[in-house]
């Protein structure tokens, strides 16, 4: 990912790095006409959810197995920020990833550009969240 190293070195520039990733993905997809499935989007969201649940599990009891995606979109980022207040600036973006996944599931389709951007954001944040445990 083009912005991954920028975000890793300078967390304050994370939003700018993610914007760069989205723009690069948009240009690349537009050129290739690449398709992304709802399944790809769901997989990335589940991996992000697992990473969040893993870091909040130590101090917070949260069972999301039966919760709808709309509740996860609101609750998981909130619980993460409760435990790691320094991540408050990404709470909105995390909610957006979960909400995008919910919409894709409801409509059974998603724009490839939106899906690729959401997957890139989910993967970038998942890496940052995983590093919190180490």
C-alpha positions, 0 to 999 in steps of 0.5 A: 500500500502506498500510504502504509509506511507514511502512516506507520512512521507518522500517525498524525498523518494517518488521515492524509495517508489514507486519503492518498491510498483511496486516491491511488486505489481509485486511479488504479481501479479505474484504469484496470476496471477491477471488480471487488466482491462483497465477500472481500469487503466482509472479510476485511471488516471481519479481520478488523473486528477481530483485531479490535476485539483482541485488543479490547478483550483484556479489559472489556467484555464484548460479545459481538457474535449476535450483534448486527453490523449497525451496532458493531459500527457504533460500539466497537470503535467506541470501546477501542477509543475507551481503552486507547484514547489516542485513537479518538481521531480514527473512531469516525473512520472505523465506524465508516468501514463497518457501516460500508460493510453493512450497506454492502451486505444489505444491498448485496453489491458495492462499488468496487472503488468504495470496497477497495477503499474500505478494504485498504482502510480496514487493513491499515487500521487493523495493522495499527490496532494489532501493534497496540498489543505489542 
